Amino acid sequence: METLSGASNWKLTVRREAGSVAILRAETCDRRAVLPDTLFGLPVTALEGHALAPNRAAPEGEAVLISCGGGGEWDNRQLQDLTFPPFLERVGDYALLNCSNLKTLRLHDGVDRWGGGALMNCRCLDTLHIVRTASGEGETVAYFAGELSRELDITLAGPDGEMVRLLFPEYTEIYEENCPAHHFDYQITGAGYPYHHCFRQKQLRMKEYDALWRGFLGMEHDGFTALRLAWYRLRYPSELAENAAAQYLAYIRDHAGEAMQWLLTENDTEGLRFLLANTEPDRTQFLQACGLARERQATAALAVLLEEQRRRFPFELEKSFDL
């Protein structure tokens, strides 16, 4: 077995191919792990079937140990954050089967083949960081939105540095057996179905994504989901039309107090400045936000809140005494 140093701990079984390397099996003891970009000077371009499935017997191939020190139990069911190699082109059948605690996946959009059941039983996976490349087809978002009906938080980073963050709300498909009629009834619950299917030829159209907003609000939706969806579009306004921006901003203004509370829990001081520059929280909302900032010892955010409060309510801050 060859031993190499790397960013994460891995026990790998690999196969050298013409100009590239395929990973047949990968096991880690880290909760946050990065698969190697290259091995033996060759790019890693494939994860074969069942590659990260826990407790899988090692297939025939070349064994490689990658070590960075530390780590815990060698069990991919403990893996929570995984980074794919940037040159990855294909992911085999059931490649991530039973990675049940995997929440965050980081990858480039150059993967052009996803095997059947590649994400099966990845019940916690809801956060994706995707780097768009010049050679990528841009179909990766469509794949995940189609495979996963849960709420997805997807960040897209373009080759020019532009960033987009999108929320795809949750929905549920239910099949119920109707015995007397000898058929199954199909129902969709949740407001997220249109968002998961707003693609044309597997390409995301931002105009169509934004056009779903009014209908989303007209359905039974989660208010916190709506708040974050509108916020991400305003903060990362790629291809955001003026009328769509106005609708999102109107919602944020109506929920400024909730937005302040959320941003404080996220430690997003810059976001707080953006919010205060575009909304008009009332005195009570300021007091509640200041209380939370003190509780969390968020000194930078508290300074921003106090300065803005002083600017907006100068007379209410003056003390008076009755003798």
C-alpha positions as CSV (number, residue, x, y, z in Angstrom):
1,M,0.0,0.0,0.0
2,E,1.3,3.4,-1.0
3,T,1.1,6.2,1.6
4,L,0.7,9.8,0.6
5,S,0.1,13.0,2.5
6,G,-3.1,15.0,1.8
7,A,-5.8,17.3,3.0
8,S,-7.9,14.5,4.5
9,N,-7.5,10.9,5.7
10,W,-8.5,8.3,3.1
11,K,-8.2,4.6,2.5
12,L,-8.5,4.3,-1.3
13,T,-8.7,1.6,-3.8
14,V,-8.0,3.1,-7.3
15,R,-7.5,2.1,-10.9
16,R,-5.1,3.9,-13.2
17,E,-6.6,4.6,-16.6
18,A,-5.4,6.3,-19.8
19,G,-4.3,9.7,-18.5
20,S,-6.5,9.6,-15.3
21,V,-7.4,7.8,-12.1
22,A,-10.7,6.2,-11.1
23,I,-11.5,5.7,-7.4
24,L,-13.1,2.3,-6.8
25,R,-13.5,2.6,-3.1
26,A,-12.9,5.5,-0.6
27,E,-13.2,5.4,3.2
28,T,-12.5,8.2,5.6
29,C,-12.4,8.8,9.3
30,D,-13.0,12.5,8.9
31,R,-16.3,14.3,9.2
32,R,-15.2,16.9,6.7
33,A,-13.1,15.4,3.9
34,V,-11.6,16.4,0.6
35,L,-11.0,13.8,-2.1
36,P,-7.6,14.2,-3.8
37,D,-7.5,16.2,-7.0
38,T,-4.7,14.0,-8.5
39,L,-3.0,10.8,-7.8
40,F,0.4,9.7,-9.2
41,G,0.4,12.9,-11.2
42,L,-2.9,12.1,-12.9
43,P,-6.3,13.8,-12.4
44,V,-9.0,11.9,-10.6
45,T,-11.9,11.8,-13.0
46,A,-14.2,9.1,-11.8
47,L,-15.9,7.7,-8.7
48,E,-17.1,4.2,-9.5
49,G,-20.2,2.4,-8.3
50,H,-20.6,2.1,-4.5
51,A,-17.3,4.0,-4.1
52,L,-18.2,5.6,-0.8
53,A,-20.8,3.1,0.4
54,P,-20.0,2.3,4.1
55,N,-18.6,-1.1,5.0
56,R,-18.1,-2.1,1.4
57,A,-15.4,-4.8,0.9
58,A,-12.4,-3.5,-1.0
59,P,-12.5,-4.3,-4.7
60,E,-9.5,-5.4,-6.7
61,G,-7.3,-2.4,-7.4
62,E,-4.3,-0.4,-6.2
63,A,-4.5,0.5,-2.5
64,V,-3.5,4.0,-1.4
65,L,-3.5,5.5,2.1
66,I,-3.8,9.3,2.3
67,S,-2.9,10.7,5.8
68,C,-3.1,14.1,7.4
69,G,-3.2,13.0,11.0
70,G,-6.0,12.9,13.5
71,G,-9.4,11.6,12.5
72,G,-11.9,9.2,14.1
73,E,-13.6,5.9,13.3
74,W,-13.3,4.8,9.7
75,D,-16.9,5.0,8.7
76,N,-18.4,7.0,5.9
77,R,-21.7,7.2,7.8
78,Q,-20.0,9.9,9.9
79,L,-19.0,12.0,6.9
80,Q,-20.8,15.4,6.9
81,D,-19.0,17.5,4.4
82,L,-17.4,16.2,1.2
83,T,-15.4,17.9,-1.6
84,F,-15.2,16.1,-4.9
85,P,-12.1,16.4,-7.2
86,P,-12.4,19.4,-9.6
87,F,-11.6,17.1,-12.6
88,L,-14.4,14.6,-11.8
89,E,-16.4,13.6,-14.9
90,R,-18.5,10.6,-13.8
91,V,-20.1,9.3,-10.6
92,G,-21.1,5.6,-10.6
93,D,-24.2,3.8,-9.5
94,Y,-24.9,4.1,-5.7
95,A,-21.6,6.0,-5.3
96,L,-22.8,7.7,-2.1
97,L,-25.1,5.0,-0.9
98,N,-25.9,5.2,2.8
99,C,-23.7,8.3,3.5
100,S,-26.6,9.1,5.9
101,N,-25.0,12.1,7.7
102,L,-23.6,13.8,4.6
103,K,-25.1,17.3,4.6
104,T,-22.8,19.4,2.3
105,L,-21.3,18.5,-1.0
106,R,-18.8,20.7,-2.9
107,L,-18.1,20.0,-6.5
108,H,-17.5,21.4,-10.0
109,D,-20.1,21.2,-12.7
110,G,-18.0,19.1,-15.0
111,V,-19.7,15.8,-14.0
112,D,-21.5,14.6,-17.1
113,R,-22.6,11.2,-15.9
114,W,-24.5,10.4,-12.6
115,G,-25.2,6.8,-12.0
116,G,-28.5,5.4,-10.8
117,G,-29.1,5.8,-7.1
118,A,-25.9,7.8,-6.6
119,L,-27.5,9.8,-3.7
120,M,-29.6,7.0,-2.3
121,N,-30.1,7.3,1.5
122,C,-28.2,10.6,1.7
123,R,-31.1,11.8,3.9
124,C,-29.3,14.9,5.2
125,L,-27.8,16.2,2.0
126,D,-29.3,19.7,1.5
127,T,-26.3,22.1,0.9
128,L,-24.4,22.3,-2.4
129,H,-21.5,24.4,-3.4
130,I,-21.0,24.2,-7.2
131,V,-18.2,25.8,-9.1
132,R,-19.2,26.6,-12.7
133,T,-16.4,25.9,-15.2
134,A,-16.0,27.0,-18.8
135,S,-16.2,23.3,-19.9
136,G,-19.2,22.4,-17.7
137,E,-22.6,22.0,-19.2
138,G,-24.4,23.7,-16.3
139,E,-26.7,20.7,-15.7
140,T,-25.6,19.9,-12.2
141,V,-28.2,22.0,-10.4
142,A,-30.9,20.4,-12.5
143,Y,-29.7,16.9,-11.5
144,F,-29.8,17.6,-7.7
145,A,-33.1,19.5,-7.9
146,G,-34.6,16.5,-9.7
147,E,-33.1,13.9,-7.4
148,L,-33.8,15.5,-4.1
149,S,-37.2,16.9,-3.1
150,R,-36.1,18.3,0.2
151,E,-35.1,22.0,0.7
152,L,-31.8,22.7,-1.1
153,D,-29.5,25.5,-0.4
154,I,-27.3,25.9,-3.5
155,T,-24.4,28.3,-4.0
156,L,-23.0,28.7,-7.6
157,A,-19.6,30.3,-8.1
158,G,-18.9,31.4,-11.7
159,P,-15.4,31.4,-13.3
160,D,-15.5,35.2,-13.3
161,G,-16.1,35.2,-9.5
162,E,-19.8,36.0,-9.7
163,M,-21.8,34.2,-7.0
164,V,-25.4,33.1,-6.9
165,R,-27.2,31.5,-3.9
166,L,-30.5,29.9,-4.5
167,L,-33.1,28.2,-2.3
168,F,-35.2,25.4,-3.6
169,P,-38.1,24.8,-1.2
170,E,-39.2,21.4,-0.1
171,Y,-42.0,19.3,-1.5
172,T,-43.3,15.8,-1.0
173,E,-44.7,13.3,-3.4
174,I,-47.2,10.8,-1.9
175,Y,-48.7,7.7,-3.5
176,E,-51.7,6.3,-1.7
177,E,-53.3,3.0,-2.7
178,N,-57.0,3.3,-3.6
179,C,-58.0,-0.3,-3.2
180,P,-61.7,-0.1,-4.4
181,A,-60.6,1.7,-7.6
182,H,-57.5,-0.5,-8.0
183,H,-55.2,2.4,-8.6
184,F,-52.8,4.7,-6.7
185,D,-53.6,8.3,-6.0
186,Y,-50.7,10.7,-6.5
187,Q,-50.5,13.9,-4.4
188,I,-47.9,16.6,-4.1
189,T,-47.6,18.6,-0.9
190,G,-45.4,21.6,-0.2
191,A,-44.8,24.7,-2.3
192,G,-41.4,23.6,-3.7
193,Y,-42.4,21.5,-6.7
194,P,-42.2,24.3,-9.3
195,Y,-38.8,25.4,-8.1
196,H,-37.3,21.9,-8.4
197,H,-38.6,21.7,-12.0
198,C,-38.0,25.2,-13.4
199,F,-35.4,24.0,-15.9
200,R,-35.3,24.0,-19.7
201,Q,-33.1,21.4,-21.3
202,K,-31.6,21.0,-17.8
203,Q,-30.6,24.6,-17.7
204,L,-31.6,26.9,-14.9
205,R,-33.5,30.0,-16.1
206,M,-33.3,32.8,-13.5
207,K,-36.2,34.7,-15.0
208,E,-38.4,31.6,-14.6
209,Y,-37.1,31.0,-11.1
210,D,-38.0,34.5,-10.0
211,A,-41.4,34.3,-11.7
212,L,-42.4,31.5,-9.3
213,W,-42.3,33.9,-6.3
214,R,-45.9,35.2,-6.4
215,G,-47.3,31.7,-6.8
216,F,-45.1,30.5,-4.0
217,L,-46.5,33.1,-1.6
218,G,-50.0,32.2,-2.7
219,M,-49.5,28.6,-1.5
220,E,-49.1,27.2,2.0
221,H,-45.4,28.0,2.5
222,D,-42.9,28.3,5.3
223,G,-42.2,31.9,6.2
224,F,-38.6,31.4,7.1
225,T,-38.0,29.7,3.7
226,A,-39.6,32.6,2.0
227,L,-37.4,35.1,3.9
228,R,-34.2,33.3,3.0
229,L,-35.2,32.8,-0.6
230,A,-35.9,36.5,-1.1
231,W,-32.8,37.5,0.8
232,Y,-30.4,35.3,-1.2
233,R,-31.8,36.7,-4.5
234,L,-31.3,40.3,-3.3
235,R,-27.8,39.7,-1.9
236,Y,-26.7,37.8,-5.0
237,P,-28.7,39.5,-7.7
238,S,-27.4,37.7,-10.8
239,E,-29.9,38.2,-13.7
240,L,-32.4,39.7,-11.2
241,A,-34.9,41.9,-13.1
242,E,-36.1,45.2,-11.5
243,N,-39.7,44.0,-10.9
244,A,-38.5,40.8,-9.3
245,A,-36.1,42.7,-7.0
246,A,-39.0,44.9,-6.0
247,Q,-41.2,42.0,-5.0
248,Y,-38.4,40.4,-3.0
249,L,-37.5,43.7,-1.3
250,A,-41.2,44.3,-0.3
251,Y,-41.2,40.9,1.5
252,I,-38.0,41.6,3.3
253,R,-39.3,45.0,4.4
254,D,-42.4,43.5,5.8
255,H,-40.3,41.0,7.7
256,A,-37.4,43.2,8.7
257,G,-37.4,42.2,12.4
258,E,-37.2,38.5,11.5
259,A,-34.5,39.2,9.1
260,M,-32.4,41.0,11.7
261,Q,-32.8,38.2,14.2
262,W,-31.7,35.6,11.5
263,L,-28.7,37.6,10.4
264,L,-27.5,37.9,14.0
265,T,-27.7,34.2,14.4
266,E,-25.7,33.8,11.2
267,N,-23.1,36.4,12.4
268,D,-23.6,38.2,9.1
269,T,-22.6,41.8,10.0
270,E,-22.3,42.9,6.4
271,G,-25.7,41.4,5.6
272,L,-27.1,43.4,8.6
273,R,-25.7,46.6,7.1
274,F,-27.3,45.8,3.7
275,L,-30.6,45.1,5.5
276,L,-30.6,48.3,7.4
277,A,-29.7,50.3,4.3
278,N,-32.8,48.9,2.5
279,T,-35.5,48.5,5.2
280,E,-37.1,50.5,8.0
281,P,-37.3,48.4,11.2
282,D,-39.2,50.0,14.0
283,R,-38.0,50.8,17.5
284,T,-39.2,47.6,19.0
285,Q,-37.4,45.5,16.4
286,F,-34.2,47.4,17.1
287,L,-34.4,46.8,20.8
288,Q,-35.0,43.1,20.2
289,A,-32.1,42.9,17.8
290,C,-29.8,44.7,20.2
291,G,-30.8,42.3,23.0
292,L,-29.9,39.3,20.8
293,A,-26.6,40.9,19.8
294,R,-25.7,41.4,23.4
295,E,-26.7,37.8,24.3
296,R,-24.5,36.4,21.5
297,Q,-21.7,38.8,22.3
298,A,-21.8,40.0,18.7
299,T,-20.0,43.3,19.3
300,A,-19.5,44.3,15.7
301,A,-23.2,43.8,14.9
302,L,-24.2,45.5,18.1
303,A,-22.2,48.6,17.1
304,V,-23.9,48.7,13.7
305,L,-27.3,48.4,15.4
306,L,-26.7,51.1,18.0
307,E,-25.3,53.5,15.5
308,E,-28.3,53.0,13.1
309,Q,-30.7,53.2,16.1
310,R,-29.1,56.5,17.2
311,R,-29.4,57.9,13.7
312,R,-33.1,56.9,13.2
313,F,-34.4,57.6,16.7
314,P,-32.2,60.4,18.1
315,F,-34.9,62.0,20.3
316,E,-36.1,58.7,21.8
317,L,-32.6,58.0,23.1
318,E,-32.5,61.2,25.1
319,K,-33.1,60.7,28.8
320,S,-35.6,62.8,30.7
321,F,-36.2,63.2,34.4
322,D,-39.3,64.3,36.3
323,L,-38.6,66.0,39.6
